[in-house]
Amino acid sequence: MRQTAARLNRAWLTVLGILLLVAGLAGLLISTGLLVPAARAVGLAVTRPGPTDKLFGAATASAFGLTWVVLVTAIVAVIVALLGLAWLIAQVPRSNEAKPFRLHDDAGTGLTRCEPGVLTDAVEEQIKALPGVNNASAVLRGSSSAPDLTVKVTASERADLTRLLTSIQNTVAADLAGALDTKLNRLGVQVEVDSAKKHAGSITV
C-alpha cells in the first residue's frame, strides 16, 4: 500500500556501482603497472608508486595545508552527508495520496473539487460488502485524468479469490472510473488471507 524509494535506490546503487568500478579499474592499473603508459598516452606525467611508498605522501600533507583545499574538502563532505541523509529519509514508506481532484467540463460553468479520501472511502465500503471480505483499505494516487488505485483486501480463508478479484476489477474499479469519467491508469490489488484462529477442542464444519 505504501510506496518506497525503489527507483531512487536503483539509481543511486547504479551511480555507486559505477564509481566503485572506476576505482577498482584505477587500482588495477596502478597495481599492474599499466597506469604509467595509459597516463602518457593522454599526456600526463605519472610515475608508478613503489612498494615502500606511503598512500598519502608529503604532497598530500602539504596540499591540506592550504586553506582552500580544506574548505573544498569540507564542502564536499557536507554535500555527501546531506545526500546520504536525504537518501536515508527517502527510505521511509509513504502513501503519496493524490491531491484533491478538480473535476470540470467547463471552467466557465464552475469547478468540482473532490477529496481523494471521499472516493477511497466509497471504494473501501464497496469492497467490504463483497462476499468473503473481512477488511479493505484503498489509496488513490495520480490525477483525475490518470488515477492510480491501490487496494489492500483482507479475505477469509474460504473466500473465492478469483471471483473476488474479478468483482474488484469489473465492479469496484469500473464504478470509480465511471465516477471520475476516465479510465484507471493502474489498478493494484494486494490480498491477504485471514486464517481464522482455531482453539483447542473446536471443530470447523
SEROSE-538090 format. One record per atom (N, C-alpha, C): x, y, z; atom name. Coordinates in steps of 0.05 Angstrom, whole numbers. Atoms other than C-alpha are relative to their C-alpha. Layout:
<nodes>
+--------+--------+--------+------+
:   east :  north :     up : atom :
+--------+--------+--------+------+
:      X :      Y :      Z :   CA :
...
+--------+--------+--------+------+
</nodes>
This chain:
<nodes>
+--------+--------+--------+------+
:   east :  north :     up : atom :
+--------+--------+--------+------+
:     16 :    -24 :      0 :    N :
:      0 :      0 :      0 :   CA :
:     17 :     25 :      0 :    C :
:    -17 :    -23 :     -1 :    N :
:     57 :     47 :     15 :   CA :
:     22 :     -2 :    -21 :    C :
:    -21 :     -1 :     20 :    N :
:    108 :     69 :    -37 :   CA :
:     27 :      3 :     13 :    C :
:    -27 :     -2 :    -10 :    N :
:    182 :     61 :    -25 :   CA :
:     18 :     12 :    -21 :    C :
:    -18 :    -14 :     18 :    N :
:    243 :     92 :    -57 :   CA :
:     15 :    -20 :    -18 :    C :
:    -13 :     21 :     16 :    N :
:    257 :     32 :   -103 :   CA :
:     14 :     12 :    -24 :    C :
:    -12 :    -12 :     24 :    N :
:    271 :     75 :   -165 :   CA :
:     25 :     16 :      8 :    C :
:    -23 :    -16 :    -10 :    N :
:    316 :    122 :   -125 :   CA :
:     23 :    -18 :      8 :    C :
:    -21 :     19 :     -9 :    N :
:    353 :     63 :    -95 :   CA :
:     15 :    -11 :    -24 :    C :
:    -13 :     11 :     24 :    N :
:    366 :     33 :   -163 :   CA :
:     18 :     20 :    -13 :    C :
:    -16 :    -21 :     12 :    N :
:    392 :    100 :   -189 :   CA :
:     26 :      4 :     16 :    C :
:    -23 :     -5 :    -17 :    N :
:    439 :    112 :   -130 :   CA :
:     18 :    -25 :      0 :    C :
:    -17 :     23 :      1 :    N :
:    463 :     40 :   -130 :   CA :
:     15 :     -3 :    -26 :    C :
:    -13 :      0 :     26 :    N :
:    479 :     46 :   -204 :   CA :
:     24 :     20 :      0 :    C :
:    -21 :    -20 :     -1 :    N :
:    519 :    110 :   -191 :   CA :
:     23 :    -10 :     17 :    C :
:    -21 :     10 :    -18 :    N :
:    557 :     79 :   -132 :   CA :
:     15 :    -23 :    -13 :    C :
:    -13 :     22 :     13 :    N :
:    570 :     16 :   -173 :   CA :
:     20 :     10 :    -21 :    C :
:    -18 :    -11 :     21 :    N :
:    600 :     58 :   -230 :   CA :
:     25 :     12 :     13 :    C :
:    -23 :    -12 :    -14 :    N :
:    644 :     97 :   -181 :   CA :
:     19 :    -22 :     11 :    C :
:    -16 :     21 :    -10 :    N :
:    668 :     33 :   -148 :   CA :
:     14 :    -15 :    -22 :    C :
:    -12 :     13 :     23 :    N :
:    681 :      2 :   -216 :   CA :
:     24 :     16 :    -10 :    C :
:    -22 :    -17 :      8 :    N :
:    723 :     62 :   -236 :   CA :
:     24 :     -1 :     19 :    C :
:    -21 :      2 :    -20 :    N :
:    761 :     60 :   -170 :   CA :
:     15 :    -27 :     -2 :    C :
:    -12 :     27 :      2 :    N :
:    773 :    -15 :   -179 :   CA :
:     19 :     -1 :    -24 :    C :
:    -17 :      0 :     24 :    N :
:    799 :     -5 :   -250 :   CA :
:     25 :     17 :      4 :    C :
:    -24 :    -16 :     -6 :    N :
:    845 :     51 :   -226 :   CA :
:     20 :    -15 :     18 :    C :
:    -17 :     16 :    -17 :    N :
:    872 :      6 :   -171 :   CA :
:     14 :    -22 :    -16 :    C :
:    -11 :     22 :     16 :    N :
:    882 :    -50 :   -222 :   CA :
:     22 :     11 :    -18 :    C :
:    -21 :    -12 :     17 :    N :
:    921 :     -3 :   -269 :   CA :
:     25 :      6 :     16 :    C :
:    -23 :     -7 :    -16 :    N :
:    965 :     20 :   -212 :   CA :
:     15 :    -25 :      8 :    C :
:    -13 :     24 :    -10 :    N :
:    979 :    -50 :   -185 :   CA :
:     15 :    -15 :    -22 :    C :
:    -12 :     15 :     22 :    N :
:    996 :    -79 :   -254 :   CA :
:     20 :     17 :    -15 :    C :
:    -19 :    -17 :     14 :    N :
:   1039 :    -20 :   -276 :   CA :
:     -9 :     11 :    -26 :    C :
:     10 :    -10 :     26 :    N :
:    994 :     -1 :   -334 :   CA :
:     -8 :     29 :      2 :    C :
:      8 :    -27 :     -4 :    N :
:    979 :     67 :   -304 :   CA :
:     18 :     20 :    -15 :    C :
:    -19 :    -19 :     12 :    N :
:   1043 :    100 :   -330 :   CA :
:     -4 :      1 :    -30 :    C :
:      4 :     -2 :     30 :    N :
:   1034 :     81 :   -404 :   CA :
:    -27 :     13 :     -7 :    C :
:     26 :    -12 :      5 :    N :
:    960 :     99 :   -400 :   CA :
:      0 :     30 :      4 :    C :
:     -2 :    -29 :     -6 :    N :
:    976 :    167 :   -369 :   CA :
:     16 :     14 :    -21 :    C :
:    -16 :    -12 :     21 :    N :
:   1030 :    181 :   -420 :   CA :
:    -16 :      2 :    -26 :    C :
:     16 :     -1 :     25 :    N :
:    981 :    165 :   -476 :   CA :
:    -18 :     24 :     -1 :    C :
:     17 :    -24 :     -1 :    N :
:    937 :    223 :   -453 :   CA :
:     15 :     25 :      7 :    C :
:    -17 :    -23 :     -5 :    N :
:    996 :    269 :   -440 :   CA :
:      5 :      7 :     29 :    C :
:     -5 :     -5 :    -29 :    N :
:   1002 :    262 :   -364 :   CA :
:     26 :    -14 :      8 :    C :
:    -25 :     11 :    -10 :    N :
:   1068 :    251 :   -328 :   CA :
:     -6 :    -12 :     27 :    C :
:      7 :     14 :    -24 :    N :
:   1054 :    198 :   -276 :   CA :
:     21 :    -22 :      5 :    C :
:    -19 :     21 :     -7 :    N :
:   1103 :    153 :   -240 :   CA :
:    -13 :    -21 :     17 :    C :
:     12 :     22 :    -15 :    N :
:   1087 :     85 :   -211 :   CA :
:     10 :      1 :     29 :    C :
:     -9 :      0 :    -28 :    N :
:   1089 :     85 :   -134 :   CA :
:     15 :    -26 :      6 :    C :
:    -15 :     23 :     -8 :    N :
:   1139 :     39 :   -102 :   CA :
:    -13 :    -16 :     22 :    C :
:     12 :     16 :    -21 :    N :
:   1124 :    -17 :    -53 :   CA :
:      2 :     12 :     28 :    C :
:     -4 :    -12 :    -26 :    N :
:   1150 :     24 :      5 :   CA :
:    -12 :     28 :      2 :    C :
:     12 :    -27 :      0 :    N :
:   1115 :     89 :    -15 :   CA :
:    -26 :      0 :     17 :    C :
:     24 :     -4 :    -16 :    N :
:   1061 :    116 :     31 :   CA :
:    -24 :      6 :    -18 :    C :
:     24 :     -6 :     15 :    N :
:    990 :    121 :      7 :   CA :
:     -5 :     30 :     -3 :    C :
:      2 :    -29 :      0 :    N :
:    987 :    194 :     26 :   CA :
:     27 :     11 :      8 :    C :
:    -26 :    -10 :     -5 :    N :
:   1055 :    226 :     19 :   CA :
:      1 :     29 :      9 :    C :
:     -4 :    -28 :     -8 :    N :
:   1084 :    294 :     33 :   CA :
:    -16 :     19 :    -16 :    C :
:     16 :    -18 :     17 :    N :
:   1048 :    325 :    -26 :   CA :
:    -28 :      3 :     10 :    C :
:     27 :     -1 :    -10 :    N :
:    981 :    307 :      3 :   CA :
:     -1 :     16 :     26 :    C :
:     -1 :    -16 :    -25 :    N :
:   1000 :    335 :     71 :   CA :
:      4 :     30 :     -5 :    C :
:     -3 :    -28 :      6 :    N :
:   1024 :    400 :     40 :   CA :
:    -25 :     12 :    -13 :    C :
:     25 :    -10 :     12 :    N :
:    960 :    405 :     -1 :   CA :
:    -21 :      7 :     20 :    C :
:     20 :     -5 :    -21 :    N :
:    917 :    401 :     61 :   CA :
:     10 :     23 :     19 :    C :
:     -9 :    -24 :    -15 :    N :
:    959 :    458 :     90 :   CA :
:    -11 :     25 :    -12 :    C :
:     12 :    -23 :     13 :    N :
:    925 :    504 :     41 :   CA :
:    -29 :      3 :      9 :    C :
:     27 :     -5 :    -11 :    N :
:    861 :    537 :     66 :   CA :
:    -22 :     -8 :    -20 :    C :
:     21 :      6 :     19 :    N :
:    822 :    529 :      1 :   CA :
:     -4 :    -30 :     -4 :    C :
:      3 :     29 :      2 :    N :
:    836 :    455 :     -2 :   CA :
:    -17 :    -11 :     23 :    C :
:     15 :      9 :    -23 :    N :
:    809 :    445 :     68 :   CA :
:    -30 :      8 :     -3 :    C :
:     27 :     -9 :      4 :    N :
:    747 :    487 :     51 :   CA :
:    -15 :    -17 :    -21 :    C :
:     13 :     16 :     21 :    N :
:    733 :    448 :    -13 :   CA :
:     -6 :    -28 :     11 :    C :
:      4 :     27 :    -11 :    N :
:    742 :    382 :     24 :   CA :
:    -24 :      0 :     20 :    C :
:     22 :     -2 :    -19 :    N :
:    694 :    405 :     79 :   CA :
:    -27 :      3 :    -14 :    C :
:     25 :     -3 :     15 :    N :
:    642 :    428 :     29 :   CA :
:     -9 :    -26 :    -13 :    C :
:      7 :     25 :     13 :    N :
:    645 :    363 :     -9 :   CA :
:    -10 :    -20 :     21 :    C :
:      8 :     18 :    -22 :    N :
:    639 :    324 :     57 :   CA :
:    -29 :      7 :      9 :    C :
:     27 :     -8 :     -8 :    N :
:    577 :    365 :     77 :   CA :
:    -20 :     -8 :    -21 :    C :
:     18 :      7 :     22 :    N :
:    545 :    354 :      8 :   CA :
:     -5 :    -30 :      0 :    C :
:      3 :     29 :     -1 :    N :
:    558 :    279 :     12 :   CA :
:    -17 :     -9 :     24 :    C :
:     16 :      6 :    -24 :    N :
:    529 :    277 :     83 :   CA :
:    -29 :      7 :     -4 :    C :
:     28 :     -8 :      5 :    N :
:    466 :    314 :     61 :   CA :
:    -13 :    -19 :    -19 :    C :
:     11 :     19 :     19 :    N :
:    457 :    268 :      2 :   CA :
:     -6 :    -27 :     13 :    C :
:      5 :     25 :    -15 :    N :
:    464 :    208 :     48 :   CA :
:    -24 :      2 :     18 :    C :
:     23 :     -4 :    -18 :    N :
:    414 :    237 :     97 :   CA :
:    -26 :      1 :    -16 :    C :
:     24 :     -1 :     17 :    N :
:    365 :    252 :     41 :   CA :
:     -8 :    -28 :    -10 :    C :
:      4 :     27 :      9 :    N :
:    373 :    181 :     15 :   CA :
:    -12 :    -17 :     23 :    C :
:     11 :     15 :    -23 :    N :
:    360 :    154 :     85 :   CA :
:    -29 :      8 :      6 :    C :
:     27 :    -10 :     -5 :    N :
:    298 :    197 :     94 :   CA :
:    -19 :    -11 :    -21 :    C :
:     17 :     10 :     22 :    N :
:    272 :    173 :     26 :   CA :
:     -8 :    -29 :      4 :    C :
:      7 :     28 :     -5 :    N :
:    271 :    102 :     53 :   CA :
:    -26 :     -4 :     16 :    C :
:     25 :      1 :    -15 :    N :
:    211 :    119 :     97 :   CA :
:    -24 :     -4 :    -19 :    C :
:     23 :      5 :     18 :    N :
:    149 :     88 :     63 :   CA :
:    -21 :     22 :      2 :    C :
:     20 :    -21 :      0 :    N :
:     97 :    140 :     42 :   CA :
:    -24 :    -10 :    -16 :    C :
:     25 :      7 :     15 :    N :
:     25 :    133 :     19 :   CA :
:     -2 :     16 :    -26 :    C :
:      0 :    -17 :     24 :    N :
:     33 :    191 :    -31 :   CA :
:    -28 :      2 :    -12 :    C :
:     27 :     -2 :     10 :    N :
:    -42 :    200 :    -35 :   CA :
:     -3 :     24 :    -18 :    C :
:      4 :    -21 :     20 :    N :
:    -67 :    243 :    -92 :   CA :
:    -10 :     26 :     13 :    C :
:     11 :    -25 :     -9 :    N :
:    -82 :    316 :    -83 :   CA :
:    -30 :      2 :     -8 :    C :
:     29 :     -2 :      7 :    N :
:   -155 :    339 :    -86 :   CA :
:     -4 :      3 :    -30 :    C :
:      6 :      0 :     29 :    N :
:   -184 :    326 :   -155 :   CA :
:    -17 :     24 :     -7 :    C :
:     18 :    -22 :     10 :    N :
:   -213 :    383 :   -195 :   CA :
:    -13 :    -11 :    -25 :    C :
:     16 :     12 :     22 :    N :
:   -268 :    355 :   -239 :   CA :
:    -17 :     22 :    -12 :    C :
:     16 :    -20 :     14 :    N :
:   -299 :    401 :   -291 :   CA :
:      0 :     -5 :    -29 :    C :
:      2 :      1 :     29 :    N :
:   -322 :    405 :   -362 :   CA :
:      6 :     27 :    -12 :    C :
:     -3 :    -27 :     10 :    N :
:   -321 :    480 :   -370 :   CA :
:      5 :     18 :     24 :    C :
:     -6 :    -18 :    -22 :    N :
:   -287 :    529 :   -323 :   CA :
:    -20 :     22 :      3 :    C :
:     20 :    -22 :     -2 :    N :
:   -340 :    580 :   -340 :   CA :
:    -25 :     -8 :     15 :    C :
:     24 :      9 :    -14 :    N :
:   -395 :    537 :   -310 :   CA :
:      5 :     -9 :     28 :    C :
:     -7 :      8 :    -27 :    N :
:   -358 :    522 :   -246 :   CA :
:     18 :    -24 :      1 :    C :
:    -18 :     22 :     -4 :    N :
:   -309 :    472 :   -218 :   CA :
:    -10 :    -18 :     23 :    C :
:      7 :     19 :    -21 :    N :
:   -319 :    410 :   -176 :   CA :
:     25 :    -10 :     13 :    C :
:    -24 :      8 :    -15 :    N :
:   -267 :    395 :   -123 :   CA :
:     -7 :    -25 :     17 :    C :
:      6 :     24 :    -14 :    N :
:   -265 :    324 :    -95 :   CA :
:     24 :    -11 :     14 :    C :
:    -22 :     11 :    -16 :    N :
:   -222 :    298 :    -39 :   CA :
:      4 :    -30 :     -7 :    C :
:     -5 :     29 :      5 :    N :
:   -189 :    230 :    -54 :   CA :
:    -11 :    -18 :     22 :    C :
:     10 :     16 :    -22 :    N :
:   -210 :    206 :     15 :   CA :
:    -29 :     -7 :     -3 :    C :
:     29 :      6 :      4 :    N :
:   -283 :    210 :     -4 :   CA :
:     -3 :    -23 :    -19 :    C :
:      2 :     22 :     20 :    N :
:   -272 :    165 :    -64 :   CA :
:     11 :    -26 :     12 :    C :
:    -11 :     25 :    -12 :    N :
:   -228 :    115 :    -26 :   CA :
:    -18 :    -11 :     21 :    C :
:     19 :     10 :    -20 :    N :
:   -279 :    111 :     30 :   CA :
:    -23 :    -16 :    -14 :    C :
:     21 :     14 :     15 :    N :
:   -332 :     92 :    -21 :   CA :
:     10 :    -27 :    -12 :    C :
:    -12 :     25 :     11 :    N :
:   -285 :     41 :    -53 :   CA :
:      3 :    -21 :     22 :    C :
:     -4 :     19 :    -22 :    N :
:   -269 :     10 :     15 :   CA :
:    -27 :    -12 :      9 :    C :
:     26 :     10 :     -8 :    N :
:   -342 :      4 :     34 :   CA :
:    -11 :    -19 :    -21 :    C :
:     10 :     17 :     21 :    N :
:   -359 :    -27 :    -33 :   CA :
:     15 :    -27 :      0 :    C :
:    -15 :     26 :     -1 :    N :
:   -303 :    -79 :    -26 :   CA :
:     -7 :    -16 :     24 :    C :
:      8 :     14 :    -25 :    N :
:   -322 :    -95 :     46 :   CA :
:    -26 :    -15 :     -3 :    C :
:     26 :     12 :      4 :    N :
:   -391 :   -112 :     21 :   CA :
:      1 :    -25 :    -18 :    C :
:     -3 :     23 :     17 :    N :
:   -364 :   -166 :    -26 :   CA :
:      2 :    -25 :     18 :    C :
:     -1 :     25 :    -16 :    N :
:   -370 :   -239 :     -2 :   CA :
:     28 :     -8 :      6 :    C :
:    -26 :     10 :     -8 :    N :
:   -312 :   -265 :     38 :   CA :
:     21 :     21 :      8 :    C :
:    -19 :    -21 :     -7 :    N :
:   -280 :   -197 :     53 :   CA :
:     -4 :      8 :     29 :    C :
:      1 :     -8 :    -28 :    N :
:   -263 :   -181 :    125 :   CA :
:      7 :     29 :      4 :    C :
:     -8 :    -28 :     -3 :    N :
:   -229 :   -114 :    115 :   CA :
:     12 :      9 :    -27 :    C :
:    -11 :    -11 :     24 :    N :
:   -205 :    -67 :     60 :   CA :
:      9 :     28 :      5 :    C :
:     -9 :    -27 :      0 :    N :
:   -165 :     -4 :     51 :   CA :
:      9 :      7 :    -28 :    C :
:     -6 :     -9 :     28 :    N :
:   -151 :     38 :    -11 :   CA :
:     15 :     26 :      1 :    C :
:    -15 :    -25 :      4 :    N :
:   -104 :     93 :    -34 :   CA :
:     -3 :      8 :    -29 :    C :
:      3 :    -11 :     27 :    N :
:   -116 :    137 :    -94 :   CA :
:     23 :     19 :     -6 :    C :
:    -23 :    -17 :      8 :    N :
:    -56 :    167 :   -129 :   CA :
:     -5 :     11 :    -28 :    C :
:      2 :    -11 :     27 :    N :
:    -44 :    205 :   -193 :   CA :
:    -17 :     25 :     -2 :    C :
:     17 :    -23 :      5 :    N :
:    -91 :    256 :   -223 :   CA :
:    -28 :     -9 :     -8 :    C :
:     27 :      7 :      8 :    N :
:   -164 :    259 :   -242 :   CA :
:     -2 :    -11 :    -28 :    C :
:      0 :     10 :     28 :    N :
:   -146 :    245 :   -315 :   CA :
:     15 :    -27 :     -2 :    C :
:    -16 :     25 :      0 :    N :
:    -97 :    188 :   -298 :   CA :
:      2 :    -11 :     29 :    C :
:     -1 :      9 :    -28 :    N :
:   -116 :    158 :   -230 :   CA :
:     12 :    -28 :      3 :    C :
:    -10 :     26 :     -7 :    N :
:    -80 :    100 :   -197 :   CA :
:    -13 :     -9 :     26 :    C :
:     14 :     11 :    -24 :    N :
:   -119 :     57 :   -148 :   CA :
:     15 :    -24 :     10 :    C :
:    -13 :     23 :    -14 :    N :
:    -84 :     11 :    -98 :   CA :
:    -18 :     -8 :     23 :    C :
:     17 :     10 :    -21 :    N :
:   -126 :    -32 :    -52 :   CA :
:     13 :    -23 :     14 :    C :
:     -9 :     22 :    -16 :    N :
:   -108 :    -79 :      4 :   CA :
:    -25 :    -14 :     12 :    C :
:     24 :     15 :     -8 :    N :
:   -160 :   -133 :     18 :   CA :
:      8 :    -23 :     19 :    C :
:     -3 :     23 :    -18 :    N :
:   -163 :   -180 :     77 :   CA :
:    -24 :    -18 :     -3 :    C :
:     21 :     18 :      6 :    N :
:   -204 :   -240 :     57 :   CA :
:      1 :    -24 :     19 :    C :
:      2 :     24 :    -17 :    N :
:   -228 :   -300 :     96 :   CA :
:     12 :    -24 :    -16 :    C :
:    -13 :     22 :     12 :    N :
:   -196 :   -367 :     83 :   CA :
:    -18 :    -16 :    -19 :    C :
:     20 :     14 :     17 :    N :
:   -260 :   -392 :     49 :   CA :
:     -9 :     17 :    -23 :    C :
:      8 :    -18 :     21 :    N :
:   -265 :   -333 :      1 :   CA :
:      9 :    -11 :    -27 :    C :
:     -6 :      7 :     28 :    N :
:   -266 :   -346 :    -74 :   CA :
:     17 :     23 :    -11 :    C :
:    -17 :    -22 :      7 :    N :
:   -205 :   -304 :    -92 :   CA :
:     -3 :      8 :    -30 :    C :
:      4 :     -7 :     28 :    N :
:   -216 :   -309 :   -167 :   CA :
:    -25 :     17 :     -4 :    C :
:     25 :    -16 :      2 :    N :
:   -287 :   -284 :   -160 :   CA :
:      3 :     27 :     13 :    C :
:     -5 :    -25 :    -14 :    N :
:   -264 :   -231 :   -111 :   CA :
:     16 :     20 :    -18 :    C :
:    -16 :    -17 :     17 :    N :
:   -211 :   -203 :   -158 :   CA :
:    -15 :      9 :    -24 :    C :
:     16 :     -7 :     23 :    N :
:   -259 :   -204 :   -216 :   CA :
:    -20 :     22 :      8 :    C :
:     20 :    -20 :     -9 :    N :
:   -311 :   -165 :   -175 :   CA :
:     14 :     27 :      4 :    C :
:    -14 :    -25 :     -4 :    N :
:   -259 :   -113 :   -155 :   CA :
:      6 :     14 :    -26 :    C :
:     -7 :    -12 :     26 :    N :
:   -237 :   -103 :   -227 :   CA :
:    -24 :      9 :    -16 :    C :
:     23 :     -5 :     18 :    N :
:   -304 :   -106 :   -262 :   CA :
:    -22 :     17 :     13 :    C :
:     22 :    -15 :    -13 :    N :
:   -348 :    -73 :   -209 :   CA :
:     11 :     25 :     14 :    C :
:    -10 :    -22 :    -17 :    N :
:   -309 :    -31 :   -158 :   CA :
:     17 :     20 :    -17 :    C :
:    -17 :    -18 :     16 :    N :
:   -255 :     -4 :   -205 :   CA :
:    -16 :     13 :    -23 :    C :
:     16 :    -11 :     22 :    N :
:   -306 :      6 :   -261 :   CA :
:    -18 :     23 :     11 :    C :
:     17 :    -21 :    -12 :    N :
:   -352 :     46 :   -214 :   CA :
:     17 :     25 :      6 :    C :
:    -17 :    -23 :     -6 :    N :
:   -293 :     90 :   -193 :   CA :
:      7 :     14 :    -26 :    C :
:     -7 :    -12 :     26 :    N :
:   -273 :    101 :   -266 :   CA :
:    -24 :     16 :    -10 :    C :
:     24 :    -14 :      9 :    N :
:   -345 :    120 :   -281 :   CA :
:     -5 :     26 :     16 :    C :
:      4 :    -25 :    -16 :    N :
:   -347 :    170 :   -223 :   CA :
:     20 :     21 :     -9 :    C :
:    -20 :    -19 :      9 :    N :
:   -283 :    202 :   -249 :   CA :
:     -2 :      6 :    -29 :    C :
:      4 :     -3 :     29 :    N :
:   -306 :    197 :   -321 :   CA :
:     26 :     -4 :    -15 :    C :
:    -25 :      6 :     14 :    N :
:   -240 :    167 :   -342 :   CA :
:      8 :    -29 :      6 :    C :
:     -9 :     27 :     -6 :    N :
:   -203 :    101 :   -344 :   CA :
:     22 :      0 :     21 :    C :
:    -22 :      2 :    -20 :    N :
:   -158 :     79 :   -287 :   CA :
:     26 :     -5 :    -14 :    C :
:    -26 :      3 :     11 :    N :
:    -86 :     86 :   -305 :   CA :
:     13 :    -26 :     10 :    C :
:    -12 :     24 :    -12 :    N :
:    -67 :     29 :   -258 :   CA :
:    -18 :     -9 :     23 :    C :
:     14 :     12 :    -22 :    N :
:   -102 :    -19 :   -211 :   CA :
:     18 :    -21 :     13 :    C :
:    -16 :     19 :    -15 :    N :
:    -62 :    -54 :   -157 :   CA :
:    -16 :    -12 :     23 :    C :
:     15 :     14 :    -21 :    N :
:    -93 :   -106 :   -110 :   CA :
:     18 :    -18 :     16 :    C :
:    -15 :     17 :    -19 :    N :
:    -59 :   -137 :    -50 :   CA :
:    -20 :    -15 :     17 :    C :
:     19 :     17 :    -14 :    N :
:    -97 :   -195 :    -20 :   CA :
:     14 :    -15 :     22 :    C :
:     -9 :     16 :    -23 :    N :
:    -84 :   -224 :     49 :   CA :
:    -22 :    -19 :      9 :    C :
:     20 :     19 :     -9 :    N :
:   -119 :   -287 :     72 :   CA :
:      1 :     -1 :     30 :    C :
:      2 :      0 :    -29 :    N :
:   -142 :   -282 :    144 :   CA :
:     -9 :    -27 :      9 :    C :
:      8 :     27 :    -10 :    N :
:   -140 :   -352 :    173 :   CA :
:    -13 :      3 :     27 :    C :
:     14 :     -1 :    -26 :    N :
:   -190 :   -360 :    229 :   CA :
:     16 :    -15 :     21 :    C :
:    -14 :     13 :    -22 :    N :
:   -159 :   -376 :    296 :   CA :
:    -16 :    -23 :     11 :    C :
:     14 :     24 :    -10 :    N :
:   -177 :   -445 :    319 :   CA :
:     10 :     -6 :     29 :    C :
:     -6 :      6 :    -28 :    N :
:   -180 :   -461 :    393 :   CA :
:     -1 :    -30 :      5 :    C :
:      0 :     28 :     -7 :    N :
:   -167 :   -528 :    425 :   CA :
:    -28 :    -10 :      7 :    C :
:     26 :     11 :     -6 :    N :
:   -229 :   -571 :    426 :   CA :
:    -22 :     10 :    -19 :    C :
:     20 :    -10 :     19 :    N :
:   -264 :   -533 :    370 :   CA :
:      1 :    -15 :    -26 :    C :
:      3 :     15 :     25 :    N :
:   -288 :   -565 :    306 :   CA :
:    -13 :     18 :    -21 :    C :
:     11 :    -16 :     22 :    N :
:   -299 :   -529 :    240 :   CA :
:    -15 :    -19 :    -19 :    C :
:     16 :     17 :     17 :    N :
:   -356 :   -559 :    200 :   CA :
:     -5 :     14 :    -27 :    C :
+--------+--------+--------+------+
</nodes>
